[in-house]
Amino acid sequence: MGDTTDLLQGTLDMLILKAVSLGPLHGYGILLRIQQMSGDVLEVRQGSLYPALYRLVSGGFLVSKWGRSDNGRRARFYRLTPRGERQLVSERERWDRLAGAVTAAIHTRPEEV
């Protein structure tokens, strides 16, 4: 496993929305998908994931439904709502602006200030 990276506040919600946008998932599946999408760099702990899922369901960004996981266990599956899709677009645009600004700042040379 690669280095674990601390997530900026608010980034976890965006990553969850992105993971679920690729198809309905149960909680552990979301953890694995985020890890996979990040090339094994990001590791989300269950203690962070489930409060975030609760917050996203309460906010109307996700809905959940009981089902069976691949191993036959009962699990709650999460799916993106139309509101969640709009939020993901908004969060992605905000992230792109922030990442661009940080990249510009850390690559500034002395003669550019």
A tleap script that builds the chain and sets N, CA, C and O, in Angstrom:
source leaprc.protein.ff14SB
mol = sequence {
  NMET GLY ASP THR THR ASP LEU LEU GLN GLY
  THR LEU ASP MET LEU ILE LEU LYS ALA VAL
  SER LEU GLY PRO LEU HIE GLY TYR GLY ILE
  LEU LEU ARG ILE GLN GLN MET SER GLY ASP
  VAL LEU GLU VAL ARG GLN GLY SER LEU TYR
  PRO ALA LEU TYR ARG LEU VAL SER GLY GLY
  PHE LEU VAL SER LYS TRP GLY ARG SER ASP
  ASN GLY ARG ARG ALA ARG PHE TYR ARG LEU
  THR PRO ARG GLY GLU ARG GLN LEU VAL SER
  GLU ARG GLU ARG TRP ASP ARG LEU ALA GLY
  ALA VAL THR ALA ALA ILE HIE THR ARG PRO
  GLU GLU CVAL
}
set mol.1.N position { 0.849 -1.173 0.000 }
set mol.1.CA position { 0.000 0.000 0.000 }
set mol.1.C position { 0.891 1.230 0.000 }
set mol.1.O position { 1.924 1.256 0.669 }
set mol.2.N position { 0.488 2.254 -0.754 }
set mol.2.CA position { 1.241 3.508 -0.826 }
set mol.2.C position { 1.058 4.317 0.432 }
set mol.2.O position { 0.401 3.883 1.378 }
set mol.3.N position { 1.647 5.505 0.437 }
set mol.3.CA position { 1.510 6.409 1.578 }
set mol.3.C position { 0.056 6.807 1.751 }
set mol.3.O position { -0.643 7.080 0.776 }
set mol.4.N position { -0.394 6.840 2.996 }
set mol.4.CA position { -1.736 7.322 3.290 }
set mol.4.C position { -1.686 8.837 3.343 }
set mol.4.O position { -0.811 9.413 3.989 }
set mol.5.N position { -2.618 9.477 2.669 }
set mol.5.CA position { -2.653 10.932 2.612 }
set mol.5.C position { -3.842 11.436 3.400 }
set mol.5.O position { -4.961 10.954 3.224 }
set mol.6.N position { -3.602 12.416 4.280 }
set mol.6.CA position { -4.713 13.042 4.993 }
set mol.6.C position { -5.531 13.840 3.992 }
set mol.6.O position { -4.979 14.554 3.154 }
set mol.7.N position { -6.850 13.717 4.084 }
set mol.7.CA position { -7.734 14.410 3.160 }
set mol.7.C position { -8.084 15.786 3.691 }
set mol.7.O position { -8.356 15.951 4.880 }
set mol.8.N position { -8.078 16.764 2.814 }
set mol.8.CA position { -8.549 18.084 3.196 }
set mol.8.C position { -10.017 17.989 3.581 }
set mol.8.O position { -10.756 17.166 3.041 }
set mol.9.N position { -10.431 18.825 4.506 }
set mol.9.CA position { -11.824 18.832 4.912 }
set mol.9.C position { -12.704 19.065 3.690 }
set mol.9.O position { -12.447 19.975 2.902 }
set mol.10.N position { -13.741 18.245 3.531 }
set mol.10.CA position { -14.646 18.371 2.403 }
set mol.10.C position { -14.265 17.493 1.224 }
set mol.10.O position { -15.111 17.195 0.381 }
set mol.11.N position { -13.011 17.074 1.150 }
set mol.11.CA position { -12.561 16.250 0.045 }
set mol.11.C position { -13.164 14.853 0.115 }
set mol.11.O position { -13.459 14.256 -0.921 }
set mol.12.N position { -13.349 14.327 1.315 }
set mol.12.CA position { -13.914 12.989 1.465 }
set mol.12.C position { -15.300 12.916 0.844 }
set mol.12.O position { -15.617 11.949 0.151 }
set mol.13.N position { -16.129 13.926 1.084 }
set mol.13.CA position { -17.471 13.915 0.505 }
set mol.13.C position { -17.404 13.847 -1.019 }
set mol.13.O position { -18.150 13.093 -1.643 }
set mol.14.N position { -16.513 14.632 -1.616 }
set mol.14.CA position { -16.364 14.633 -3.066 }
set mol.14.C position { -15.912 13.257 -3.557 }
set mol.14.O position { -16.421 12.769 -4.565 }
set mol.15.N position { -14.976 12.633 -2.868 }
set mol.15.CA position { -14.490 11.320 -3.272 }
set mol.15.C position { -15.571 10.254 -3.151 }
set mol.15.O position { -15.663 9.360 -3.992 }
set mol.16.N position { -16.386 10.346 -2.111 }
set mol.16.CA position { -17.497 9.399 -1.954 }
set mol.16.C position { -18.490 9.579 -3.087 }
set mol.16.O position { -18.923 8.603 -3.699 }
set mol.17.N position { -18.856 10.833 -3.372 }
set mol.17.CA position { -19.797 11.092 -4.464 }
set mol.17.C position { -19.245 10.559 -5.783 }
set mol.17.O position { -19.989 9.973 -6.569 }
set mol.18.N position { -17.962 10.753 -6.032 }
set mol.18.CA position { -17.350 10.264 -7.264 }
set mol.18.C position { -17.384 8.740 -7.311 }
set mol.18.O position { -17.742 8.160 -8.336 }
set mol.19.N position { -17.017 8.091 -6.216 }
set mol.19.CA position { -17.004 6.627 -6.171 }
set mol.19.C position { -18.387 6.066 -6.462 }
set mol.19.O position { -18.525 5.119 -7.236 }
set mol.20.N position { -19.404 6.643 -5.849 }
set mol.20.CA position { -20.769 6.151 -6.018 }
set mol.20.C position { -21.326 6.525 -7.397 }
set mol.20.O position { -22.225 5.854 -7.903 }
set mol.21.N position { -20.797 7.591 -8.004 }
set mol.21.CA position { -21.258 7.984 -9.344 }
set mol.21.C position { -20.927 6.914 -10.375 }
set mol.21.O position { -21.553 6.858 -11.433 }
set mol.22.N position { -19.948 6.064 -10.074 }
set mol.22.CA position { -19.544 5.002 -10.993 }
set mol.22.C position { -20.415 3.760 -10.853 }
set mol.22.O position { -20.276 2.809 -11.622 }
set mol.23.N position { -21.306 3.770 -9.876 }
set mol.23.CA position { -22.233 2.660 -9.660 }
set mol.23.C position { -22.500 2.488 -8.179 }
set mol.23.O position { -21.657 2.830 -7.351 }
set mol.24.N position { -23.684 1.953 -7.833 }
set mol.24.CA position { -24.042 1.767 -6.425 }
set mol.24.C position { -23.021 0.888 -5.701 }
set mol.24.O position { -22.515 -0.088 -6.256 }
set mol.25.N position { -22.735 1.250 -4.468 }
set mol.25.CA position { -21.751 0.527 -3.656 }
set mol.25.C position { -22.181 0.483 -2.203 }
set mol.25.O position { -22.902 1.361 -1.728 }
set mol.26.N position { -21.729 -0.551 -1.499 }
set mol.26.CA position { -21.869 -0.578 -0.042 }
set mol.26.C position { -20.652 0.108 0.559 }
set mol.26.O position { -19.697 0.419 -0.153 }
set mol.27.N position { -20.682 0.341 1.851 }
set mol.27.CA position { -19.633 1.116 2.501 }
set mol.27.C position { -18.228 0.611 2.247 }
set mol.27.O position { -17.349 1.386 1.870 }
set mol.28.N position { -18.005 -0.679 2.448 }
set mol.28.CA position { -16.662 -1.215 2.243 }
set mol.28.C position { -16.250 -1.093 0.772 }
set mol.28.O position { -15.081 -0.856 0.468 }
set mol.29.N position { -17.206 -1.255 -0.126 }
set mol.29.CA position { -16.930 -1.077 -1.554 }
set mol.29.C position { -16.503 0.347 -1.868 }
set mol.29.O position { -15.657 0.565 -2.736 }
set mol.30.N position { -17.079 1.316 -1.170 }
set mol.30.CA position { -16.688 2.718 -1.360 }
set mol.30.C position { -15.240 2.915 -0.919 }
set mol.30.O position { -14.463 3.577 -1.607 }
set mol.31.N position { -14.878 2.340 0.231 }
set mol.31.CA position { -13.489 2.430 0.700 }
set mol.31.C position { -12.532 1.868 -0.348 }
set mol.31.O position { -11.515 2.482 -0.668 }
set mol.32.N position { -12.868 0.701 -0.873 }
set mol.32.CA position { -11.999 0.059 -1.861 }
set mol.32.C position { -11.937 0.854 -3.161 }
set mol.32.O position { -10.871 0.971 -3.764 }
set mol.33.N position { -13.078 1.404 -3.600 }
set mol.33.CA position { -13.079 2.151 -4.858 }
set mol.33.C position { -12.238 3.429 -4.744 }
set mol.33.O position { -11.508 3.774 -5.673 }
set mol.34.N position { -12.338 4.126 -3.617 }
set mol.34.CA position { -11.523 5.336 -3.424 }
set mol.34.C position { -10.045 4.963 -3.432 }
set mol.34.O position { -9.227 5.651 -4.043 }
set mol.35.N position { -9.713 3.886 -2.758 }
set mol.35.CA position { -8.324 3.421 -2.743 }
set mol.35.C position { -7.871 3.083 -4.161 }
set mol.35.O position { -6.767 3.448 -4.564 }
set mol.36.N position { -8.707 2.397 -4.908 }
set mol.36.CA position { -8.377 2.022 -6.288 }
set mol.36.C position { -8.250 3.251 -7.184 }
set mol.36.O position { -7.296 3.359 -7.955 }
set mol.37.N position { -9.214 4.188 -7.089 }
set mol.37.CA position { -9.187 5.386 -7.929 }
set mol.37.C position { -7.934 6.222 -7.671 }
set mol.37.O position { -7.437 6.901 -8.570 }
set mol.38.N position { -7.430 6.170 -6.448 }
set mol.38.CA position { -6.270 6.992 -6.087 }
set mol.38.C position { -4.949 6.256 -6.298 }
set mol.38.O position { -3.899 6.752 -5.890 }
set mol.39.N position { -4.984 5.104 -6.915 }
set mol.39.CA position { -3.744 4.350 -7.117 }
set mol.39.C position { -3.141 3.878 -5.811 }
set mol.39.O position { -1.919 3.851 -5.662 }
set mol.40.N position { -3.985 3.505 -4.865 }
set mol.40.CA position { -3.565 3.016 -3.544 }
set mol.40.C position { -2.874 4.068 -2.687 }
set mol.40.O position { -2.124 3.721 -1.775 }
set mol.41.N position { -3.113 5.345 -2.963 }
set mol.41.CA position { -2.517 6.410 -2.160 }
set mol.41.C position { -3.452 6.805 -1.016 }
set mol.41.O position { -3.004 7.019 0.111 }
set mol.42.N position { -4.742 6.901 -1.304 }
set mol.42.CA position { -5.708 7.329 -0.285 }
set mol.42.C position { -6.318 6.123 0.404 }
set mol.42.O position { -6.740 5.160 -0.236 }
set mol.43.N position { -6.352 6.202 1.711 }
set mol.43.CA position { -6.976 5.153 2.514 }
set mol.43.C position { -7.979 5.826 3.444 }
set mol.43.O position { -7.597 6.600 4.322 }
set mol.44.N position { -9.241 5.534 3.251 }
set mol.44.CA position { -10.295 6.129 4.073 }
set mol.44.C position { -10.630 5.153 5.196 }
set mol.44.O position { -10.858 3.968 4.955 }
set mol.45.N position { -10.655 5.645 6.376 }
set mol.45.CA position { -10.982 4.808 7.534 }
set mol.45.C position { -12.497 4.753 7.726 }
set mol.45.O position { -13.210 5.717 7.447 }
set mol.46.N position { -12.968 3.612 8.204 }
set mol.46.CA position { -14.397 3.438 8.418 }
set mol.46.C position { -14.950 4.482 9.373 }
set mol.46.O position { -16.092 4.916 9.227 }
set mol.47.N position { -14.153 4.883 10.342 }
set mol.47.CA position { -14.580 5.886 11.309 }
set mol.47.C position { -14.827 7.248 10.677 }
set mol.47.O position { -15.537 8.074 11.250 }
set mol.48.N position { -14.256 7.490 9.514 }
set mol.48.CA position { -14.514 8.720 8.757 }
set mol.48.C position { -15.601 8.507 7.715 }
set mol.48.O position { -16.400 9.403 7.445 }
set mol.49.N position { -15.623 7.310 7.132 }
set mol.49.CA position { -16.554 7.040 6.036 }
set mol.49.C position { -18.009 7.095 6.479 }
set mol.49.O position { -18.812 7.794 5.863 }
set mol.50.N position { -18.358 6.377 7.529 }
set mol.50.CA position { -19.779 6.238 7.866 }
set mol.50.C position { -20.431 7.540 8.328 }
set mol.50.O position { -21.589 7.775 7.982 }
set mol.51.N position { -19.754 8.397 9.090 }
set mol.51.CA position { -20.358 9.706 9.370 }
set mol.51.C position { -20.557 10.534 8.095 }
set mol.51.O position { -21.541 11.262 7.971 }
set mol.52.N position { -19.618 10.419 7.152 }
set mol.52.CA position { -19.744 11.149 5.882 }
set mol.52.C position { -20.926 10.607 5.081 }
set mol.52.O position { -21.681 11.382 4.494 }
set mol.53.N position { -21.091 9.291 5.054 }
set mol.53.CA position { -22.237 8.711 4.341 }
set mol.53.C position { -23.549 9.178 4.959 }
set mol.53.O position { -24.492 9.522 4.247 }
set mol.54.N position { -23.603 9.188 6.278 }
set mol.54.CA position { -24.808 9.653 6.962 }
set mol.54.C position { -25.105 11.102 6.589 }
set mol.54.O position { -26.251 11.456 6.311 }
set mol.55.N position { -24.077 11.931 6.585 }
set mol.55.CA position { -24.219 13.344 6.230 }
set mol.55.C position { -24.710 13.498 4.783 }
set mol.55.O position { -25.577 14.328 4.512 }
set mol.56.N position { -24.166 12.710 3.863 }
set mol.56.CA position { -24.543 12.800 2.453 }
set mol.56.C position { -25.963 12.297 2.209 }
set mol.56.O position { -26.675 12.839 1.364 }
set mol.57.N position { -26.378 11.266 2.940 }
set mol.57.CA position { -27.763 10.786 2.834 }
set mol.57.C position { -28.701 11.831 3.425 }
set mol.57.O position { -29.726 12.156 2.825 }
set mol.58.N position { -28.360 12.357 4.595 }
set mol.58.CA position { -29.199 13.383 5.240 }
set mol.58.C position { -29.336 14.623 4.377 }
set mol.58.O position { -30.380 15.274 4.386 }
set mol.59.N position { -28.289 14.956 3.629 }
set mol.59.CA position { -28.312 16.128 2.759 }
set mol.59.C position { -29.011 15.896 1.432 }
set mol.59.O position { -29.171 16.827 0.642 }
set mol.60.N position { -29.430 14.656 1.180 }
set mol.60.CA position { -30.128 14.355 -0.059 }
set mol.60.C position { -29.213 14.114 -1.253 }
set mol.60.O position { -29.675 14.111 -2.394 }
set mol.61.N position { -27.918 13.911 -1.004 }
set mol.61.CA position { -26.957 13.685 -2.078 }
set mol.61.C position { -26.845 12.209 -2.453 }
set mol.61.O position { -26.491 11.866 -3.581 }
set mol.62.N position { -27.155 11.340 -1.484 }
set mol.62.CA position { -27.156 9.900 -1.688 }
set mol.62.C position { -28.446 9.315 -1.142 }
set mol.62.O position { -29.061 9.881 -0.238 }
set mol.63.N position { -28.850 8.185 -1.693 }
set mol.63.CA position { -29.916 7.382 -1.097 }
set mol.63.C position { -29.333 5.999 -0.839 }
set mol.63.O position { -28.372 5.588 -1.489 }
set mol.64.N position { -29.920 5.291 0.109 }
set mol.64.CA position { -29.413 3.960 0.417 }
set mol.64.C position { -30.546 2.946 0.396 }
set mol.64.O position { -31.715 3.276 0.595 }
set mol.65.N position { -30.158 1.705 0.149 }
set mol.65.CA position { -31.118 0.607 0.058 }
set mol.65.C position { -30.395 -0.666 0.484 }
set mol.65.O position { -29.237 -0.884 0.128 }
set mol.66.N position { -31.088 -1.499 1.249 }
set mol.66.CA position { -30.492 -2.755 1.682 }
set mol.66.C position { -30.409 -3.717 0.505 }
set mol.66.O position { -31.302 -3.765 -0.341 }
set mol.67.N position { -29.328 -4.478 0.466 }
set mol.67.CA position { -29.132 -5.490 -0.559 }
set mol.67.C position { -28.135 -6.518 -0.069 }
set mol.67.O position { -27.810 -6.563 1.117 }
set mol.68.N position { -27.646 -7.349 -0.986 }
set mol.68.CA position { -26.672 -8.393 -0.660 }
set mol.68.C position { -25.351 -8.102 -1.358 }
set mol.68.O position { -25.315 -7.810 -2.553 }
set mol.69.N position { -24.277 -8.186 -0.598 }
set mol.69.CA position { -22.943 -7.977 -1.167 }
set mol.69.C position { -22.532 -9.216 -1.953 }
set mol.69.O position { -23.249 -10.216 -1.968 }
set mol.70.N position { -21.384 -9.143 -2.600 }
set mol.70.CA position { -20.874 -10.264 -3.395 }
set mol.70.C position { -20.704 -11.532 -2.579 }
set mol.70.O position { -20.833 -12.637 -3.106 }
set mol.71.N position { -20.416 -11.376 -1.295 }
set mol.71.CA position { -20.229 -12.557 -0.450 }
set mol.71.C position { -21.522 -12.990 0.241 }
set mol.71.O position { -21.495 -13.832 1.138 }
set mol.72.N position { -22.663 -12.411 -0.180 }
set mol.72.CA position { -23.963 -12.822 0.341 }
set mol.72.C position { -24.381 -12.158 1.637 }
set mol.72.O position { -25.444 -12.475 2.171 }
set mol.73.N position { -23.587 -11.258 2.151 }
set mol.73.CA position { -23.940 -10.572 3.394 }
set mol.73.C position { -24.876 -9.410 3.101 }
set mol.73.O position { -24.811 -8.790 2.040 }
set mol.74.N position { -25.733 -9.134 4.048 }
set mol.74.CA position { -26.642 -7.996 3.930 }
set mol.74.C position { -25.836 -6.709 4.092 }
set mol.74.O position { -25.026 -6.578 5.010 }
set mol.75.N position { -26.073 -5.764 3.184 }
set mol.75.CA position { -25.314 -4.513 3.224 }
set mol.75.C position { -26.177 -3.380 2.695 }
set mol.75.O position { -27.079 -3.589 1.884 }
set mol.76.N position { -25.887 -2.192 3.165 }
set mol.76.CA position { -26.582 -0.996 2.688 }
set mol.76.C position { -25.814 -0.463 1.477 }
set mol.76.O position { -24.624 -0.159 1.568 }
set mol.77.N position { -26.513 -0.353 0.339 }
set mol.77.CA position { -25.911 0.153 -0.888 }
set mol.77.C position { -26.307 1.605 -1.096 }
set mol.77.O position { -27.454 1.987 -0.864 }
set mol.78.N position { -25.358 2.402 -1.530 }
set mol.78.CA position { -25.565 3.839 -1.713 }
set mol.78.C position { -25.576 4.160 -3.201 }
set mol.78.O position { -24.823 3.594 -3.993 }
set mol.79.N position { -26.461 5.091 -3.550 }
set mol.79.CA position { -26.618 5.527 -4.940 }
set mol.79.C position { -26.717 7.038 -4.957 }
set mol.79.O position { -27.291 7.642 -4.051 }
set mol.80.N position { -26.156 7.646 -5.987 }
set mol.80.CA position { -26.173 9.096 -6.165 }
set mol.80.C position { -27.573 9.562 -6.563 }
set mol.80.O position { -28.240 8.911 -7.366 }
set mol.81.N position { -28.013 10.678 -6.006 }
set mol.81.CA position { -29.278 11.304 -6.399 }
set mol.81.C position { -28.968 12.394 -7.434 }
set mol.81.O position { -27.803 12.741 -7.627 }
set mol.82.N position { -29.992 12.935 -8.098 }
set mol.82.CA position { -29.739 14.075 -8.999 }
set mol.82.C position { -29.072 15.245 -8.262 }
set mol.82.O position { -28.209 15.922 -8.821 }
set mol.83.N position { -29.468 15.473 -7.036 }
set mol.83.CA position { -28.828 16.532 -6.239 }
set mol.83.C position { -27.354 16.205 -6.002 }
set mol.83.O position { -26.501 17.091 -6.042 }
set mol.84.N position { -27.062 14.929 -5.756 }
set mol.84.CA position { -25.688 14.491 -5.562 }
set mol.84.C position { -24.856 14.653 -6.820 }
set mol.84.O position { -23.678 15.000 -6.747 }
set mol.85.N position { -25.465 14.403 -7.978 }
set mol.85.CA position { -24.760 14.594 -9.251 }
set mol.85.C position { -24.375 16.054 -9.437 }
set mol.85.O position { -23.257 16.360 -9.853 }
set mol.86.N position { -25.306 16.956 -9.126 }
set mol.86.CA position { -25.011 18.395 -9.245 }
set mol.86.C position { -23.926 18.802 -8.254 }
set mol.86.O position { -23.044 19.597 -8.581 }
set mol.87.N position { -23.995 18.259 -7.051 }
set mol.87.CA position { -22.993 18.575 -6.025 }
set mol.87.C position { -21.613 18.082 -6.453 }
set mol.87.O position { -20.614 18.766 -6.230 }
set mol.88.N position { -21.553 16.910 -7.061 }
set mol.88.CA position { -20.271 16.379 -7.522 }
set mol.88.C position { -19.654 17.298 -8.570 }
set mol.88.O position { -18.455 17.572 -8.521 }
set mol.89.N position { -20.453 17.772 -9.511 }
set mol.89.CA position { -19.950 18.701 -10.530 }
set mol.89.C position { -19.408 19.962 -9.866 }
set mol.89.O position { -18.320 20.429 -10.201 }
set mol.90.N position { -20.169 20.504 -8.929 }
set mol.90.CA position { -19.756 21.719 -8.224 }
set mol.90.C position { -18.473 21.500 -7.433 }
set mol.90.O position { -17.566 22.330 -7.481 }
set mol.91.N position { -18.392 20.387 -6.704 }
set mol.91.CA position { -17.202 20.087 -5.906 }
set mol.91.C position { -15.986 19.852 -6.794 }
set mol.91.O position { -14.879 20.270 -6.454 }
set mol.92.N position { -16.184 19.193 -7.921 }
set mol.92.CA position { -15.075 18.939 -8.838 }
set mol.92.C position { -14.535 20.252 -9.407 }
set mol.92.O position { -13.321 20.428 -9.515 }
set mol.93.N position { -15.430 21.172 -9.772 }
set mol.93.CA position { -14.996 22.479 -10.283 }
set mol.93.C position { -14.237 23.250 -9.212 }
set mol.93.O position { -13.210 23.866 -9.495 }
set mol.94.N position { -14.741 23.215 -7.988 }
set mol.94.CA position { -14.073 23.895 -6.872 }
set mol.94.C position { -12.692 23.273 -6.628 }
set mol.94.O position { -11.718 23.992 -6.403 }
set mol.95.N position { -12.611 21.948 -6.672 }
set mol.95.CA position { -11.345 21.257 -6.465 }
set mol.95.C position { -10.339 21.643 -7.548 }
set mol.95.O position { -9.175 21.910 -7.252 }
set mol.96.N position { -10.794 21.672 -8.811 }
set mol.96.CA position { -9.899 22.028 -9.915 }
set mol.96.C position { -9.325 23.429 -9.735 }
set mol.96.O position { -8.144 23.656 -9.998 }
set mol.97.N position { -10.165 24.374 -9.284 }
set mol.97.CA position { -9.674 25.740 -9.035 }
set mol.97.C position { -8.654 25.752 -7.901 }
set mol.97.O position { -7.605 26.386 -8.013 }
set mol.98.N position { -8.961 25.053 -6.811 }
set mol.98.CA position { -8.064 25.000 -5.659 }
set mol.98.C position { -6.739 24.331 -6.031 }
set mol.98.O position { -5.669 24.845 -5.705 }
set mol.99.N position { -6.811 23.198 -6.707 }
set mol.99.CA position { -5.590 22.478 -7.088 }
set mol.99.C position { -4.744 23.330 -8.028 }
set mol.99.O position { -3.518 23.350 -7.909 }
set mol.100.N position { -5.381 24.033 -8.958 }
set mol.100.CA position { -4.652 24.910 -9.865 }
set mol.100.C position { -3.966 26.043 -9.123 }
set mol.100.O position { -2.827 26.395 -9.431 }
set mol.101.N position { -4.654 26.612 -8.152 }
set mol.101.CA position { -4.083 27.710 -7.374 }
set mol.101.C position { -2.903 27.234 -6.530 }
set mol.101.O position { -1.881 27.915 -6.456 }
set mol.102.N position { -3.038 26.073 -5.898 }
set mol.102.CA position { -1.945 25.543 -5.082 }
set mol.102.C position { -0.751 25.202 -5.970 }
set mol.102.O position { 0.390 25.492 -5.610 }
set mol.103.N position { -1.005 24.594 -7.120 }
set mol.103.CA position { 0.077 24.262 -8.048 }
set mol.103.C position { 0.808 25.527 -8.499 }
set mol.103.O position { 2.038 25.564 -8.521 }
set mol.104.N position { 0.053 26.554 -8.856 }
set mol.104.CA position { 0.671 27.818 -9.272 }
set mol.104.C position { 1.508 28.400 -8.140 }
set mol.104.O position { 2.614 28.888 -8.374 }
set mol.105.N position { 0.990 28.352 -6.920 }
set mol.105.CA position { 1.698 28.932 -5.784 }
set mol.105.C position { 3.009 28.202 -5.492 }
set mol.105.O position { 4.034 28.840 -5.252 }
set mol.106.N position { 2.980 26.883 -5.512 }
set mol.106.CA position { 4.200 26.151 -5.141 }
set mol.106.C position { 5.241 26.135 -6.254 }
set mol.106.O position { 6.398 25.790 -6.011 }
set mol.107.N position { 4.846 26.502 -7.467 }
set mol.107.CA position { 5.799 26.551 -8.569 }
set mol.107.C position { 6.255 27.983 -8.889 }
set mol.107.O position { 6.960 28.203 -9.873 }
set mol.108.N position { 5.857 28.942 -8.065 }
set mol.108.CA position { 6.267 30.326 -8.283 }
set mol.108.C position { 7.761 30.475 -7.988 }
set mol.108.O position { 8.259 30.021 -6.958 }
set mol.109.N position { 8.451 31.116 -8.910 }
set mol.109.CA position { 9.888 31.364 -8.756 }
set mol.109.C position { 10.093 32.747 -8.143 }
set mol.109.O position { 9.214 33.604 -8.238 }
set mol.110.N position { 11.244 32.969 -7.515 }
set mol.110.CA position { 11.500 34.252 -6.847 }
set mol.110.C position { 11.301 35.459 -7.765 }
set mol.110.O position { 10.799 36.493 -7.323 }
set mol.111.N position { 11.684 35.342 -9.018 }
set mol.111.CA position { 11.570 36.475 -9.929 }
set mol.111.C position { 10.111 36.776 -10.315 }
set mol.111.O position { 9.832 37.799 -10.940 }
set mol.112.N position { 9.201 35.897 -9.949 }
set mol.112.CA position { 7.792 36.101 -10.297 }
set mol.112.C position { 7.009 36.798 -9.196 }
set mol.112.O position { 5.830 37.101 -9.380 }
set mol.113.N position { 7.636 37.057 -8.060 }
set mol.113.CA position { 6.922 37.740 -6.963 }
set mol.113.C position { 7.226 39.193 -6.884 }
set mol.113.O position { 6.700 39.888 -6.015 }
savepdb mol mol.pdb
quit
